[in-house]
Amino acid sequence: MMTAWILRPYPHGINRTSQFVSDDFIAIGWPGIGDLYSCDRNGTYQKVSALYMFDYGDRFCRESSNTIWKFRDNILINDLVLVVPFREDSLEIAIGKVDSSYFFDARYDEMVSTDTGYNGFSHRRKVIWLEKRFPRSLLPDPVKKAFTKKALHPLNLEGYNRLVEFLESRGHCLNERLEMSQHRKQSIETSTKMVLDLMQQKTPELADIFGQMAQEVFDIFKESESVYFDLLTSKLSHVASGIEAHLMSMDVNGACQKHCISMALDKWNAAHGFCEIANQTMTYWLECLGENSGTIFFTSAWDEVDFLARYKQKFDAYAKKHSIAVILVTTNGFSMTYMGP
């Protein structure tokens, strides 16, 4: 059964409502504990305790780990979320539908006390907003009465039912998510097999890596018709962390590894797009050519003309000494765009 969650928008003590609404996500704080993909409830408590016990004590750590666990594991895709600032901050709230599983964005894991724009809200979920600036005074009373000081808590059944009735009266469709279309599922499965078969013939070691990461991509695609590339980057980074590989651009200054995984899941010329990641990766190849035997790129943008003019000759030169595969990720699966000379 779906439910609705009240979320206070103060990760690490800073009101992030504007970021939530503009970038279509929600987040909680507790920076420094790392990603929670592989944690159970006790593991979450241990992570919080290791970092916060000395300053805040056991009660804080237990309550915090419980809130973190609810955010990571209890919230379901298609649940409603109400982002409710305190009255002194705003008389308006935002209402949305949760559109992704938990993900971790390491860029926003800073623990500094001043607001750098990156500190303290790395634990995230994607949201589709139904109402971005809605007067709280117009909400049904059972919903307003649920606005306690807790960071994250669910509405009771009466409040949820009244909220659904109210939103539907405003024209919002709250039907449960449809299953992935059979056509799209077949397209993703077929494209995965085609890329995997080609890699197994030419670069079997890279094929194993692709197989692991492709399954994670497929699981994300099942969640939403949209492709959220920050979520995709986060999940692929977690998979890559379990592989003996250098992760570009996360490990720019890391040690040389047998394999390199380069993720360029942004616009072609953007800071995390193919052009910049390719330049960083080629620098890595020069430094680690004796130890690195293969590189796999995941990219969300592809400019064949620009690649041929600026990169193919250099890639061909490096590919004489180790394996290189560049794979385009789209909403309908994968395509091989480059594999060696």
C-alpha positions, 0 to 999 in steps of 0.5 A: 500500500502506498503512503505519504511522508512528511519531510523536513527539508533541513539536511545538515541544518540547512533549508534545501527546499529550493534545491529540492524543487528545482532539481526534482529530488529530496534528501536527508543529511548525516554526511560522512557516513558514505553510501548505504547501498549494502547496509542493513539496519544495524550497519546503518547504526554502526556507520552513524555511531562511528561518526557521531557518537562522541559528539551527540551520544547513543540516543541521537545515533539510534534515532538518526539511524532509524530515520536514515533507514526509513528514507533508504528502505521504507519509502516506496516508489510512487509514495507521496512526499510533503516537503514541509519547512517550519512556519518561520521559513515558509507558509508554502509546502511542496508535494510530489511522488517519489520516483526512484530508489535511494541513491548516494551523490558523493559530491554533496557529502561535505561536512562543513558548517557553512553553506558551500552549496554541496554540504550535507545532502548526499542521501537522495531520491528523485521526485516528480513534483505535483505542487511546488509552492502550495499554501499549507493553509489549504490542506485538509486538517488531518494532513496539517495536524501531522506536521510535527518536528520530526525529520521524516515520518508517515501520514496516518491512514486518515491523513493519507486518504484525505490527501489523495482525495484532495490532490485528485480533486485538483486534477492530479492522477495518482494511479500506481506506476505502470509496469515497464512496457514489453517493447521497452523491456525487449529493446533493453534486453536485446541491446544488452545482449548485442553489446555483451556478445560483441564484447565477449568475442573481443574483450571478455574481461570488459564483458564481465564488467559490462554485464554487472553494470548493465543489470544495475542499469536495467533495474534503474530503468524499471523504476522510471520511464525517465533516465536520471543520470545522477542516480545512474552515476551513483548506482554504477559507481557503487557497482564499480567500487566492488570491482578492481578498477579505476573509476573515472572521474571519481578517482582522478588521482587514484592508483593505477588499476588493471581496468578503468571505468569511465562514466561520462553521463552528462552533456557532450561538452559538460564538466562530466560529459564525454569530452572532459572524461575522455581527456582525463582518461587519456591522461590516466592511460599515459600514466598507467599504460603498463598496468592498465589493460582495459577501459570501458566508457559509459556515456549518455551523449554521443557526437560521432563527427566530433569523436572522429575528428578529435578522439578516434586517432588517439583512441586507436593508438591506445587500443593497440596496447589495451582494450577500449569500449565506449557504450552509449546509454539511452532510455531504450538500452545500450549501443556500442559506439567504439571498440578498438581500431 
